């Protein structure tokens, strides 16, 4: 499966090819249009000083200019370029469909709703490039220049210069047809992409979005700030209302800092997904599942009450994640000549107790599904470093407690949007810590540690439980403080026997 960024790049590539297919021959089309208009304007009656006369003949010439200009633009070559450009819309649809197929079993690419989005976009874009859109944006400005020149008696050379700038452009601006074609193709392709993605998101009830797309020098402040970040649907809607993540105004400040710079007029909470950063914006709010969302975005939206999952939901997600997490542990254990514990799930009571202690933030639960990789001491560092570069690793925590316990915790992102805990430790430390070490460790390892140390297993856990009760007291007595300190020393002494 392509990653979300890979899919965005594939869609961008299709859009770029479509835009290039249409605009690559525009310079030639503009030159042909200018030459035809210039040839007709040479038929205008002028006075001896070269000024255009206000005559019926000159005004009647406008109709011929309109027709010749239209014919100069709508050549067979231009029509083929439009056709080739529009053929990229189904490609964009297909590449998006492959992505949604991979993230949702409920997705059906042949749904009439999705096909209608494609049909409407094709119809609207075709009209913009071959109908009233061209008339309004390209032909009418040329007719107005000639008409104004005739009625005002302008100098012929001045009119020609104005026509040349309008049709062909100059050092500061593109010709009208090139500018219009680039804007229409860029906006139409990206708006179709946005419409299709939002339609599918609403249909599949996907409430999370990843904002990404082309990185360009001309990217607006908003796109630079929020590119490659995750947002809940309600946060995106707030962007449309002109509110930033913290509720402060999105708009205002200098051109470089104004997060509303370049916005489409009338952008609101409903059309923000379509208009995104503004005119010619090449970014996309890509729908995704909460399994792919960064922990920081999850936590932010739990805090602002946009997002919430129940204890039961968390436990169900943990169960669904178990096999994949255990597969990671088995592979690592085999690689480093060790073994692994059976997968273990946090109880409902433990989850609720932890959430209550951390102000009900589900993101604080980092071990609803957990396992331990047990490898020889000399393999510990290699096993830990083998996780370097794994995009699913959220945190590597090396433990060395005041009670003498040592170990490493790796918090791992699951495909269910929750965190798993993978511990890495030695057989001796597992023997010392775990209450059920005789069931966790293979018999040969258990017997070897017992024989070497001559001590009972699992005392670390027993001592920690006693210590935890005392540590939770808000106002412990002097005796309780001394007892806690004694427990720490006893545990340190005990664990010191299990350091290789």
C-alpha positions as CSV (number, residue, x, y, z in Angstrom):
1,X,0.0,0.0,0.0
2,X,1.3,3.5,-0.9
3,X,1.7,5.8,2.1
4,X,-0.5,8.8,2.4
5,X,2.3,11.1,1.0
6,X,3.1,8.6,-1.8
7,X,-0.6,8.7,-2.8
8,X,-0.6,12.5,-2.7
9,X,2.5,12.5,-4.9
10,X,0.9,10.1,-7.4
11,X,-2.2,12.3,-7.7
12,X,-0.1,15.4,-8.0
13,X,1.9,13.8,-10.8
14,X,-1.4,13.1,-12.7
15,X,-2.6,16.6,-12.2
16,X,0.8,18.1,-13.3
17,X,0.7,16.0,-16.5
18,X,-2.8,17.2,-17.3
19,X,-1.9,20.8,-16.8
20,X,1.2,20.4,-19.0
21,X,-0.9,18.7,-21.7
22,X,-3.1,21.7,-22.1
23,X,-0.6,24.6,-21.5
24,X,2.4,23.3,-23.5
25,X,0.9,24.6,-26.8
26,X,-0.7,27.8,-25.5
27,X,2.2,30.1,-26.5
28,X,1.7,29.0,-30.2
29,X,-2.1,29.5,-29.9
30,X,-1.7,32.9,-28.4
31,X,0.7,33.9,-31.2
32,X,-1.7,32.7,-33.8
33,X,-4.6,34.6,-32.2
34,X,-2.6,37.8,-32.0
35,X,-1.6,37.6,-35.7
36,X,-5.2,37.1,-36.8
37,X,-6.4,40.0,-34.7
38,X,-3.6,42.2,-35.9
39,X,-4.3,41.4,-39.6
40,X,-8.0,42.4,-39.1
41,X,-7.2,45.6,-37.2
42,X,-5.0,46.7,-40.1
43,X,-8.3,47.1,-42.0
44,X,-9.4,49.9,-39.6
45,X,-9.7,53.4,-41.1
46,X,-7.1,55.8,-39.7
47,X,-6.7,59.5,-39.9
48,X,-3.4,61.0,-41.2
49,X,-1.9,61.0,-37.8
50,X,-2.6,57.3,-37.3
51,X,-5.6,57.7,-35.0
52,X,-8.5,55.3,-35.4
53,X,-11.6,56.9,-36.9
54,X,-15.0,56.6,-35.3
55,X,-16.8,55.0,-38.3
56,X,-19.5,52.4,-38.8
57,X,-17.1,50.3,-40.8
58,X,-14.6,50.2,-37.9
59,X,-17.3,49.3,-35.4
60,X,-18.7,46.6,-37.7
61,X,-15.2,45.1,-37.8
62,X,-15.6,44.0,-34.2
63,X,-17.9,41.1,-35.1
64,X,-15.2,39.8,-37.6
65,X,-12.5,40.1,-34.9
66,X,-14.7,38.2,-32.4
67,X,-15.2,35.3,-34.9
68,X,-11.5,35.2,-36.1
69,X,-10.3,35.3,-32.5
70,X,-12.6,32.4,-31.5
71,X,-11.4,30.4,-34.5
72,X,-7.8,31.1,-33.7
73,X,-8.2,29.8,-30.1
74,X,-10.4,26.8,-30.7
75,X,-8.1,25.1,-33.2
76,X,-8.0,21.3,-33.5
77,X,-4.8,21.3,-31.6
78,X,-6.3,23.2,-28.7
79,X,-9.4,21.0,-28.6
80,X,-7.1,17.9,-28.5
81,X,-5.1,19.4,-25.7
82,X,-8.4,20.0,-23.7
83,X,-9.4,16.4,-24.3
84,X,-6.0,15.1,-23.2
85,X,-6.2,17.3,-20.1
86,X,-9.7,16.1,-19.1
87,X,-8.5,12.5,-19.5
88,X,-6.4,13.0,-16.4
89,X,-9.5,13.4,-14.2
90,X,-10.4,9.7,-14.2
91,X,-6.7,9.0,-13.5
92,X,-6.9,11.2,-10.4
93,X,-10.1,9.4,-9.4
94,X,-8.4,5.9,-9.9
95,X,-5.3,6.8,-7.8
96,X,-7.5,8.1,-5.0
97,X,-9.7,5.0,-5.2
98,X,-6.6,2.8,-4.7
99,X,-5.8,4.7,-1.5
100,X,-9.3,4.5,-0.1
101,X,-9.5,0.8,-1.0
102,X,-6.4,0.3,1.2
103,X,-7.7,2.1,4.2
104,X,-11.3,1.1,4.3
105,X,-13.1,-2.1,3.6
106,X,-16.4,-0.2,3.1
107,X,-15.1,1.8,0.1
108,X,-16.8,1.0,-3.2
109,X,-15.1,2.9,-6.1
110,X,-18.2,2.4,-8.3
111,X,-20.7,4.2,-6.1
112,X,-22.9,6.4,-8.2
113,X,-22.2,9.3,-5.8
114,X,-18.5,9.2,-6.6
115,X,-19.1,8.9,-10.3
116,X,-21.3,11.9,-10.2
117,X,-18.6,14.0,-8.7
118,X,-16.4,13.1,-11.6
119,X,-19.1,13.9,-14.2
120,X,-19.9,17.3,-12.7
121,X,-16.3,18.3,-12.6
122,X,-15.7,17.3,-16.2
123,X,-18.7,19.1,-17.4
124,X,-17.9,22.4,-15.5
125,X,-14.2,22.3,-16.5
126,X,-15.0,21.6,-20.2
127,X,-17.4,24.6,-20.3
128,X,-14.7,26.8,-18.7
129,X,-12.2,25.8,-21.4
130,X,-14.3,25.7,-24.5
131,X,-17.4,27.7,-23.8
132,X,-18.5,30.8,-21.9
133,X,-15.4,30.9,-19.8
134,X,-13.1,31.6,-22.7
135,X,-15.6,34.1,-24.2
136,X,-15.6,36.1,-20.9
137,X,-12.0,35.8,-19.9
138,X,-10.2,35.9,-23.3
139,X,-12.4,37.2,-26.2
140,X,-14.4,40.0,-24.5
141,X,-11.2,41.8,-23.2
142,X,-9.8,41.9,-26.7
143,X,-13.1,43.2,-28.2
144,X,-13.3,45.8,-25.4
145,X,-9.8,47.1,-26.3
146,X,-10.6,47.5,-30.0
147,X,-14.1,49.0,-29.2
148,X,-12.7,51.5,-26.7
149,X,-9.9,52.4,-29.2
150,X,-12.4,53.1,-32.0
151,X,-14.9,55.1,-29.8
152,X,-12.1,57.1,-28.2
153,X,-10.1,57.6,-31.4
154,X,-7.0,56.1,-29.9
155,X,-3.7,55.9,-31.8
156,X,-3.4,52.7,-33.8
157,X,0.1,51.9,-32.3
158,X,-1.2,52.3,-28.8
159,X,-4.0,49.9,-29.5
160,X,-1.7,47.3,-31.0
161,X,0.6,47.5,-27.9
162,X,-2.3,47.0,-25.6
163,X,-3.5,44.0,-27.6
164,X,0.0,42.6,-27.6
165,X,0.3,42.8,-23.8
166,X,-3.2,41.4,-23.4
167,X,-2.9,38.4,-25.8
168,X,0.9,37.6,-25.6
169,X,1.8,39.1,-22.2
170,X,5.1,40.8,-21.4
171,X,8.0,40.6,-18.9
172,X,5.6,41.2,-16.0
173,X,2.6,39.1,-16.9
174,X,1.5,36.1,-18.9
175,X,-0.8,36.3,-21.9
176,X,-4.5,36.2,-21.0
177,X,-5.0,32.7,-22.5
178,X,-1.9,31.3,-20.7
179,X,-2.9,32.9,-17.4
180,X,-6.5,31.8,-17.7
181,X,-5.6,28.2,-18.8
182,X,-3.1,27.8,-15.9
183,X,-5.6,29.1,-13.4
184,X,-8.5,27.0,-14.6
185,X,-6.6,23.8,-15.0
186,X,-4.8,24.2,-11.7
187,X,-8.0,25.1,-9.8
188,X,-10.2,22.6,-11.6
189,X,-7.9,19.6,-11.1
190,X,-7.2,20.4,-7.5
191,X,-10.8,21.2,-6.7
192,X,-12.0,18.0,-8.3
193,X,-9.3,16.1,-6.2
194,X,-10.6,17.9,-3.1
195,X,-14.3,17.3,-3.9
196,X,-13.7,13.6,-4.5
197,X,-11.7,13.2,-1.3
198,X,-14.3,15.0,0.8
199,X,-17.2,13.1,-0.7
200,X,-15.5,9.8,0.1
201,X,-14.6,11.1,3.6
202,X,-18.2,12.1,4.4
203,X,-19.5,8.8,2.9
204,X,-17.1,6.7,5.0
205,X,-17.4,8.9,8.0
206,X,-13.7,9.7,8.1
207,X,-13.1,12.7,10.4
208,X,-9.3,13.0,10.2
209,X,-7.4,14.8,7.5
210,X,-3.7,15.1,6.6
211,X,-2.8,18.5,5.0
212,X,-0.1,18.1,2.4
213,X,0.9,18.6,-1.2
214,X,3.6,20.3,-3.3
215,X,6.2,22.4,-1.4
216,X,6.7,25.5,-3.5
217,X,8.4,28.9,-3.0
218,X,5.1,30.5,-3.6
219,X,3.3,28.5,-0.9
220,X,1.2,30.8,1.3
221,X,1.9,31.3,5.1
222,X,-1.0,29.0,6.0
223,X,0.3,26.1,3.8
224,X,3.8,26.5,5.0
225,X,2.7,26.4,8.7
226,X,0.3,23.5,8.5
227,X,1.7,21.3,5.7
228,X,2.2,17.6,6.7
229,X,0.1,17.9,9.8
230,X,-3.0,16.1,10.9
231,X,-6.4,17.8,11.8
232,X,-9.8,16.7,12.9
233,X,-12.7,17.7,10.7
234,X,-13.9,20.3,13.2
235,X,-10.5,22.0,13.2
236,X,-10.5,22.3,9.4
237,X,-14.0,23.8,9.6
238,X,-12.7,26.3,12.2
239,X,-10.0,27.3,9.7
240,X,-12.9,28.1,7.3
241,X,-14.4,30.3,10.0
242,X,-11.2,32.2,10.3
243,X,-10.1,30.6,13.6
244,X,-6.7,29.1,14.3
245,X,-6.1,26.0,16.3
246,X,-6.1,27.9,19.6
247,X,-9.2,29.9,18.7
248,X,-7.3,33.1,17.8
249,X,-8.0,34.9,14.5
250,X,-6.4,33.2,11.5
251,X,-6.4,36.4,9.5
252,X,-4.4,39.6,10.0
253,X,-0.8,40.7,10.2
254,X,1.8,41.2,7.5
255,X,1.7,39.5,4.1
256,X,4.3,37.0,5.4
257,X,2.3,36.1,8.5
258,X,-1.3,36.5,7.5
259,X,-2.7,33.0,7.4
260,X,-5.6,34.1,5.2
261,X,-3.3,35.6,2.5
262,X,-4.5,34.6,-0.9
263,X,-7.8,33.1,0.3
264,X,-10.7,32.6,-2.1
265,X,-13.3,35.3,-1.2
266,X,-16.2,33.7,0.6
267,X,-14.2,30.8,2.1
268,X,-16.2,29.3,5.0
269,X,-16.5,26.1,7.1
270,X,-18.3,24.3,4.2
271,X,-16.0,25.1,1.3
272,X,-12.6,25.2,3.1
273,X,-11.9,21.6,2.0
274,X,-12.4,22.7,-1.6
275,X,-10.7,26.0,-1.6
276,X,-7.9,25.0,0.9
277,X,-5.2,27.7,1.0
278,X,-6.6,29.8,-1.8
279,X,-6.3,30.4,-5.5
280,X,-4.0,28.0,-7.3
281,X,-3.5,26.0,-4.1
282,X,-1.8,22.7,-4.7
283,X,-2.5,21.2,-1.2
284,X,-5.1,18.8,-0.1
285,X,-6.9,17.8,3.0
286,X,-6.4,14.0,2.6
287,X,-8.9,11.9,4.6
288,X,-7.3,9.2,6.8
289,X,-8.2,6.9,9.7
290,X,-7.4,7.7,13.3
291,X,-4.9,4.8,13.1
292,X,-2.6,7.0,11.0
293,X,-3.0,10.2,13.0
294,X,-0.1,11.6,15.1
295,X,-0.4,11.2,18.9
296,X,-0.1,15.0,19.3
297,X,-3.1,15.6,17.0
298,X,-5.1,12.9,18.8
299,X,-4.3,14.4,22.2
300,X,-5.0,17.9,21.0
301,X,-8.5,16.9,19.9
302,X,-9.2,14.9,23.0
303,X,-8.4,18.0,25.0
304,X,-10.6,20.3,22.9
305,X,-13.3,17.6,23.0
306,X,-13.4,17.1,19.2
307,X,-12.5,13.4,19.6
308,X,-13.2,10.8,22.2
309,X,-13.0,7.0,22.5
310,X,-14.5,4.8,25.2
311,X,-12.6,2.4,27.4
312,X,-14.5,-0.4,25.6
313,X,-13.4,0.9,22.2
314,X,-9.8,1.1,23.4
315,X,-9.9,-2.4,24.6
316,X,-11.4,-3.6,21.3
317,X,-8.7,-1.8,19.4
318,X,-6.1,-3.4,21.6
319,X,-7.4,-6.8,20.8
320,X,-7.4,-6.1,17.1
321,X,-3.8,-4.9,17.3
322,X,-2.5,-7.9,19.3
323,X,-1.5,-10.1,16.4
324,X,0.5,-7.4,14.6
325,X,2.3,-6.4,17.7
326,X,3.1,-10.0,18.6
327,X,4.4,-10.5,15.1
328,X,6.9,-7.7,15.6
329,X,8.0,-9.2,18.9
330,X,8.4,-12.7,17.4
331,X,10.5,-11.4,14.5
332,X,12.8,-9.4,16.8
333,X,13.2,-12.2,19.3
334,X,14.2,-14.6,16.5
335,X,16.6,-12.1,15.1
336,X,18.4,-11.7,18.4
337,X,18.4,-15.2,19.7
338,X,15.7,-14.7,22.3
339,X,12.1,-15.3,23.0
340,X,9.0,-13.2,23.7
341,X,6.1,-13.2,26.2
342,X,2.5,-13.9,25.2
343,X,0.6,-10.8,24.2
344,X,-1.0,-9.0,27.2
345,X,-3.9,-6.6,27.4
346,X,-4.5,-3.9,29.9
347,X,-7.6,-4.5,32.0
348,X,-10.6,-2.1,32.0
349,X,-9.9,-1.2,35.6
350,X,-6.3,-0.3,34.9
351,X,-7.3,1.8,31.8
352,X,-9.9,3.7,33.8
353,X,-7.6,4.3,36.7
354,X,-4.9,5.6,34.5
355,X,-7.3,7.9,32.6
356,X,-8.7,9.3,35.8
357,X,-5.2,10.1,37.1
358,X,-4.4,11.9,33.8
359,X,-7.6,13.9,33.4
360,X,-9.3,11.4,31.1
361,X,-6.7,11.7,28.3
362,X,-6.9,8.4,26.3
363,X,-3.6,9.3,24.8
364,X,-2.0,8.7,28.2
365,X,-2.7,5.0,27.8
366,X,0.5,3.8,26.1
367,X,0.2,0.1,27.0
368,X,-3.3,-1.2,26.3
369,X,-1.6,-3.9,24.3
370,X,1.9,-5.1,25.3
371,X,4.5,-7.7,25.0
372,X,8.2,-8.2,26.0
373,X,11.1,-9.3,23.9
374,X,13.6,-11.3,26.1
375,X,17.1,-11.5,24.7
376,X,20.6,-12.2,26.2
377,X,22.3,-9.2,27.8
378,X,24.9,-8.9,24.9
379,X,22.0,-8.6,22.4
380,X,20.0,-5.9,24.3
381,X,21.6,-2.9,22.5
382,X,21.3,-4.5,19.1
383,X,17.6,-5.3,19.7
384,X,16.9,-1.7,20.8
385,X,18.7,-0.2,17.9
386,X,16.9,-2.4,15.4
387,X,13.9,-0.2,15.9
388,X,15.8,2.9,14.7
389,X,14.1,4.3,11.6
390,X,10.8,2.5,12.1
391,X,8.1,5.2,11.5
392,X,5.8,3.4,13.9
393,X,8.1,4.0,16.9
394,X,6.7,6.8,19.0
395,X,9.1,6.7,21.9
396,X,12.1,4.8,23.2
397,X,12.3,5.0,27.0
398,X,15.3,3.5,28.9
399,X,14.3,2.7,32.5
400,X,16.5,2.7,35.5
401,X,14.3,3.1,38.6
402,X,15.1,4.0,42.2
403,X,14.2,0.5,43.0
404,X,16.9,-1.0,40.9
405,X,14.8,-2.2,38.0
406,X,16.3,-1.6,34.5
407,X,14.7,-2.1,31.1
408,X,13.7,-0.5,27.8
409,X,10.1,0.5,26.7
410,X,9.3,1.1,23.1
411,X,5.9,2.7,22.4
412,X,4.7,1.5,19.1
413,X,1.9,2.9,16.9
414,X,-0.7,0.3,16.0
415,X,-3.0,0.1,13.0
416,X,-5.9,0.8,15.3
417,X,-4.8,4.3,16.3
418,X,-3.6,3.3,19.8
419,X,-0.2,2.8,21.3
420,X,1.4,-0.5,22.1
421,X,4.2,-1.2,24.5
422,X,7.1,-3.4,23.6
423,X,9.5,-4.0,26.4
424,X,13.0,-5.4,25.8
425,X,14.8,-7.1,28.7
426,X,17.0,-9.9,29.8
427,X,15.8,-13.3,31.2
428,X,17.3,-12.4,34.6
429,X,15.4,-9.1,34.9
430,X,12.1,-10.8,33.8
431,X,12.7,-13.5,36.4
432,X,13.2,-10.9,39.1
433,X,10.3,-8.6,38.2
434,X,7.5,-10.8,37.0
435,X,5.1,-12.5,39.4
436,X,4.5,-15.3,36.8
437,X,8.1,-15.6,35.6
438,X,7.8,-19.4,35.8
439,X,5.1,-19.2,33.2
440,X,6.6,-16.4,31.1
441,X,10.1,-17.7,30.7
442,X,10.9,-21.0,28.9
443,X,11.7,-23.7,31.5
444,X,15.4,-23.9,30.6
445,X,15.9,-20.1,31.1
446,X,13.8,-20.0,34.3
447,X,15.8,-23.0,35.8
448,X,19.1,-21.5,34.8
449,X,18.4,-18.1,36.5
450,X,17.0,-19.8,39.6
451,X,20.1,-22.0,39.8
452,X,22.5,-19.1,39.3
453,X,20.9,-16.8,41.9
454,X,19.3,-19.1,44.3
455,X,16.5,-16.5,44.9
456,X,12.7,-16.6,44.4
457,X,11.3,-15.0,41.3
458,X,8.9,-12.1,41.1
459,X,9.9,-10.2,44.2
460,X,10.4,-7.0,42.2
461,X,6.7,-6.9,41.4
462,X,5.6,-7.7,44.9
463,X,7.9,-4.9,46.4
464,X,6.8,-2.4,43.7
465,X,3.1,-2.9,44.6
466,X,3.7,-2.2,48.2
467,X,5.9,0.8,47.3
468,X,3.2,2.1,44.9
469,X,0.5,2.1,47.6
470,X,2.7,4.2,49.9
471,X,3.9,6.5,47.1
472,X,0.3,7.4,46.3
473,X,-0.3,8.8,49.7
474,X,-0.7,12.6,49.6
475,X,0.4,13.1,53.3
476,X,2.4,10.0,54.4
477,X,3.4,9.7,58.0
478,X,7.0,9.4,59.1
479,X,6.7,5.7,59.5
480,X,5.2,5.3,56.0
481,X,8.1,7.4,54.5
482,X,10.6,5.2,56.3
483,X,8.8,2.0,55.1
484,X,8.9,3.3,51.5
485,X,12.6,4.0,51.7
486,X,13.2,0.6,53.2
487,X,11.2,-1.0,50.3
488,X,13.3,0.9,47.8
489,X,16.6,-0.4,49.4
490,X,15.3,-4.0,49.6
491,X,14.3,-3.9,46.0
492,X,17.7,-2.5,44.9
493,X,19.5,-5.2,46.9
494,X,17.3,-7.8,45.3
495,X,17.6,-6.6,41.7
496,X,21.4,-6.2,42.1
497,X,21.6,-10.0,42.0
498,X,20.1,-10.1,38.5
499,X,22.5,-7.7,36.7
500,X,24.6,-9.6,34.1
